[in-house]
Amino acid sequence: MSIDKSINIGNAGNEMSKKITGTSEVSAGRTVVAAGSGAALGGIAAGTVAVVGGVAAAPIAIPLAAVGAVAAGIFSLFD
């Protein structure tokens, strides 16, 4: 997984947070939801890679979830 895919995951997490909270206004609560959504999406995407790659799951899953969470949090602050 590359950084651009992680950024896309973060953006998707931000969009999910808008749907979950029902607002696109900047708030601490939405940022937390966005970060959680980004981390969850990153974990799901890495899980897909883990099924295909087998042993390569751990080195991919944690960074992908972390970057997805950070990117989603940042996106939510500048919406």
mmCIF file of the C-alpha atoms, coordinates in Angstrom:
data_MODEL
# 
_entry.id   MODEL 
# 
loop_
_atom_site.group_PDB 
_atom_site.id 
_atom_site.type_symbol 
_atom_site.label_atom_id 
_atom_site.label_alt_id 
_atom_site.label_comp_id 
_atom_site.label_asym_id 
_atom_site.label_entity_id 
_atom_site.label_seq_id 
_atom_site.pdbx_PDB_ins_code 
_atom_site.Cartn_x 
_atom_site.Cartn_y 
_atom_site.Cartn_z 
_atom_site.occupancy 
_atom_site.B_iso_or_equiv 
_atom_site.pdbx_formal_charge 
_atom_site.auth_seq_id 
_atom_site.auth_comp_id 
_atom_site.auth_asym_id 
_atom_site.auth_atom_id 
_atom_site.pdbx_PDB_model_num 
ATOM 1  C CA . MET A 1 1  ? 0.000   0.000   0.000  1.00 0.00 ? 1  MET A CA 1 
ATOM 2  C CA . SER A 1 2  ? 1.309   3.407   -0.868 1.00 0.00 ? 2  SER A CA 1 
ATOM 3  C CA . ILE A 1 3  ? 0.819   6.807   0.703  1.00 0.00 ? 3  ILE A CA 1 
ATOM 4  C CA . ASP A 1 4  ? -1.602  7.933   -2.014 1.00 0.00 ? 4  ASP A CA 1 
ATOM 5  C CA . LYS A 1 5  ? -3.860  4.963   -1.238 1.00 0.00 ? 5  LYS A CA 1 
ATOM 6  C CA . SER A 1 6  ? -3.663  5.836   2.457  1.00 0.00 ? 6  SER A CA 1 
ATOM 7  C CA . ILE A 1 7  ? -4.684  9.401   1.657  1.00 0.00 ? 7  ILE A CA 1 
ATOM 8  C CA . ASN A 1 8  ? -7.642  8.101   -0.349 1.00 0.00 ? 8  ASN A CA 1 
ATOM 9  C CA . ILE A 1 9  ? -8.635  5.950   2.614  1.00 0.00 ? 9  ILE A CA 1 
ATOM 10 C CA . GLY A 1 10 ? -8.416  9.032   4.845  1.00 0.00 ? 10 GLY A CA 1 
ATOM 11 C CA . ASN A 1 11 ? -10.619 10.990  2.475  1.00 0.00 ? 11 ASN A CA 1 
ATOM 12 C CA . ALA A 1 12 ? -13.164 8.170   2.492  1.00 0.00 ? 12 ALA A CA 1 
ATOM 13 C CA . GLY A 1 13 ? -13.056 8.178   6.312  1.00 0.00 ? 13 GLY A CA 1 
ATOM 14 C CA . ASN A 1 14 ? -13.778 11.903  6.279  1.00 0.00 ? 14 ASN A CA 1 
ATOM 15 C CA . GLU A 1 15 ? -16.739 11.394  3.957  1.00 0.00 ? 15 GLU A CA 1 
ATOM 16 C CA . MET A 1 16 ? -18.007 8.596   6.213  1.00 0.00 ? 16 MET A CA 1 
ATOM 17 C CA . SER A 1 17 ? -17.827 10.921  9.206  1.00 0.00 ? 17 SER A CA 1 
ATOM 18 C CA . LYS A 1 18 ? -20.106 13.377  7.398  1.00 0.00 ? 18 LYS A CA 1 
ATOM 19 C CA . LYS A 1 19 ? -22.680 10.638  6.872  1.00 0.00 ? 19 LYS A CA 1 
ATOM 20 C CA . ILE A 1 20 ? -22.396 9.316   10.435 1.00 0.00 ? 20 ILE A CA 1 
ATOM 21 C CA . THR A 1 21 ? -22.623 12.711  12.148 1.00 0.00 ? 21 THR A CA 1 
ATOM 22 C CA . GLY A 1 22 ? -25.085 14.196  9.659  1.00 0.00 ? 22 GLY A CA 1 
ATOM 23 C CA . THR A 1 23 ? -23.059 17.395  9.300  1.00 0.00 ? 23 THR A CA 1 
ATOM 24 C CA . SER A 1 24 ? -20.041 18.664  7.425  1.00 0.00 ? 24 SER A CA 1 
ATOM 25 C CA . GLU A 1 25 ? -19.204 21.340  9.993  1.00 0.00 ? 25 GLU A CA 1 
ATOM 26 C CA . VAL A 1 26 ? -15.777 21.238  11.583 1.00 0.00 ? 26 VAL A CA 1 
ATOM 27 C CA . SER A 1 27 ? -15.910 19.934  15.149 1.00 0.00 ? 27 SER A CA 1 
ATOM 28 C CA . ALA A 1 28 ? -13.823 17.874  17.515 1.00 0.00 ? 28 ALA A CA 1 
ATOM 29 C CA . GLY A 1 29 ? -16.470 15.162  17.554 1.00 0.00 ? 29 GLY A CA 1 
ATOM 30 C CA . ARG A 1 30 ? -16.513 14.801  13.786 1.00 0.00 ? 30 ARG A CA 1 
ATOM 31 C CA . THR A 1 31 ? -12.721 14.724  13.734 1.00 0.00 ? 31 THR A CA 1 
ATOM 32 C CA . VAL A 1 32 ? -12.760 11.800  16.182 1.00 0.00 ? 32 VAL A CA 1 
ATOM 33 C CA . VAL A 1 33 ? -15.375 10.008  14.073 1.00 0.00 ? 33 VAL A CA 1 
ATOM 34 C CA . ALA A 1 34 ? -13.354 10.703  10.915 1.00 0.00 ? 34 ALA A CA 1 
ATOM 35 C CA . ALA A 1 35 ? -10.149 9.362   12.460 1.00 0.00 ? 35 ALA A CA 1 
ATOM 36 C CA . GLY A 1 36 ? -11.943 6.235   13.663 1.00 0.00 ? 36 GLY A CA 1 
ATOM 37 C CA . SER A 1 37 ? -13.524 5.717   10.266 1.00 0.00 ? 37 SER A CA 1 
ATOM 38 C CA . GLY A 1 38 ? -10.173 6.175   8.530  1.00 0.00 ? 38 GLY A CA 1 
ATOM 39 C CA . ALA A 1 39 ? -8.528  3.678   10.866 1.00 0.00 ? 39 ALA A CA 1 
ATOM 40 C CA . ALA A 1 40 ? -11.329 1.171   10.320 1.00 0.00 ? 40 ALA A CA 1 
ATOM 41 C CA . LEU A 1 41 ? -11.161 1.548   6.537  1.00 0.00 ? 41 LEU A CA 1 
ATOM 42 C CA . GLY A 1 42 ? -7.374  1.205   6.661  1.00 0.00 ? 42 GLY A CA 1 
ATOM 43 C CA . GLY A 1 43 ? -7.730  -1.981  8.686  1.00 0.00 ? 43 GLY A CA 1 
ATOM 44 C CA . ILE A 1 44 ? -10.270 -3.356  6.241  1.00 0.00 ? 44 ILE A CA 1 
ATOM 45 C CA . ALA A 1 45 ? -8.072  -2.509  3.247  1.00 0.00 ? 45 ALA A CA 1 
ATOM 46 C CA . ALA A 1 46 ? -5.052  -4.086  4.917  1.00 0.00 ? 46 ALA A CA 1 
ATOM 47 C CA . GLY A 1 47 ? -7.138  -7.143  5.777  1.00 0.00 ? 47 GLY A CA 1 
ATOM 48 C CA . THR A 1 48 ? -7.821  -7.605  2.092  1.00 0.00 ? 48 THR A CA 1 
ATOM 49 C CA . VAL A 1 49 ? -4.085  -7.466  1.443  1.00 0.00 ? 49 VAL A CA 1 
ATOM 50 C CA . ALA A 1 50 ? -3.470  -9.915  4.311  1.00 0.00 ? 50 ALA A CA 1 
ATOM 51 C CA . VAL A 1 51 ? -5.713  -12.531 2.722  1.00 0.00 ? 51 VAL A CA 1 
ATOM 52 C CA . VAL A 1 52 ? -3.806  -12.215 -0.537 1.00 0.00 ? 52 VAL A CA 1 
ATOM 53 C CA . GLY A 1 53 ? -0.325  -11.757 0.928  1.00 0.00 ? 53 GLY A CA 1 
ATOM 54 C CA . GLY A 1 54 ? -0.459  -13.995 3.974  1.00 0.00 ? 54 GLY A CA 1 
ATOM 55 C CA . VAL A 1 55 ? 2.648   -13.164 5.997  1.00 0.00 ? 55 VAL A CA 1 
ATOM 56 C CA . ALA A 1 56 ? 2.796   -9.490  4.987  1.00 0.00 ? 56 ALA A CA 1 
ATOM 57 C CA . ALA A 1 57 ? -0.264  -8.527  7.072  1.00 0.00 ? 57 ALA A CA 1 
ATOM 58 C CA . ALA A 1 58 ? 1.333   -6.932  10.143 1.00 0.00 ? 58 ALA A CA 1 
ATOM 59 C CA . PRO A 1 59 ? 3.791   -4.571  8.410  1.00 0.00 ? 59 PRO A CA 1 
ATOM 60 C CA . ILE A 1 60 ? 0.979   -3.261  6.187  1.00 0.00 ? 60 ILE A CA 1 
ATOM 61 C CA . ALA A 1 61 ? -2.051  -3.207  8.503  1.00 0.00 ? 61 ALA A CA 1 
ATOM 62 C CA . ILE A 1 62 ? -0.791  -0.918  11.262 1.00 0.00 ? 62 ILE A CA 1 
ATOM 63 C CA . PRO A 1 63 ? 0.755   1.839   9.093  1.00 0.00 ? 63 PRO A CA 1 
ATOM 64 C CA . LEU A 1 64 ? -2.197  1.833   6.699  1.00 0.00 ? 64 LEU A CA 1 
ATOM 65 C CA . ALA A 1 65 ? -4.708  2.176   9.524  1.00 0.00 ? 65 ALA A CA 1 
ATOM 66 C CA . ALA A 1 66 ? -2.596  4.866   11.222 1.00 0.00 ? 66 ALA A CA 1 
ATOM 67 C CA . VAL A 1 67 ? -2.090  6.974   8.099  1.00 0.00 ? 67 VAL A CA 1 
ATOM 68 C CA . GLY A 1 68 ? -5.749  6.549   7.167  1.00 0.00 ? 68 GLY A CA 1 
ATOM 69 C CA . ALA A 1 69 ? -6.783  7.796   10.616 1.00 0.00 ? 69 ALA A CA 1 
ATOM 70 C CA . VAL A 1 70 ? -4.430  10.790  10.557 1.00 0.00 ? 70 VAL A CA 1 
ATOM 71 C CA . ALA A 1 71 ? -5.417  11.756  7.021  1.00 0.00 ? 71 ALA A CA 1 
ATOM 72 C CA . ALA A 1 72 ? -9.140  11.520  7.841  1.00 0.00 ? 72 ALA A CA 1 
ATOM 73 C CA . GLY A 1 73 ? -8.653  13.680  10.925 1.00 0.00 ? 73 GLY A CA 1 
ATOM 74 C CA . ILE A 1 74 ? -6.808  16.316  8.946  1.00 0.00 ? 74 ILE A CA 1 
ATOM 75 C CA . PHE A 1 75 ? -9.376  16.285  6.135  1.00 0.00 ? 75 PHE A CA 1 
ATOM 76 C CA . SER A 1 76 ? -12.167 16.776  8.657  1.00 0.00 ? 76 SER A CA 1 
ATOM 77 C CA . LEU A 1 77 ? -10.526 19.935  9.989  1.00 0.00 ? 77 LEU A CA 1 
ATOM 78 C CA . PHE A 1 78 ? -10.421 21.647  6.595  1.00 0.00 ? 78 PHE A CA 1 
ATOM 79 C CA . ASP A 1 79 ? -13.806 20.755  5.183  1.00 0.00 ? 79 ASP A CA 1 
# 
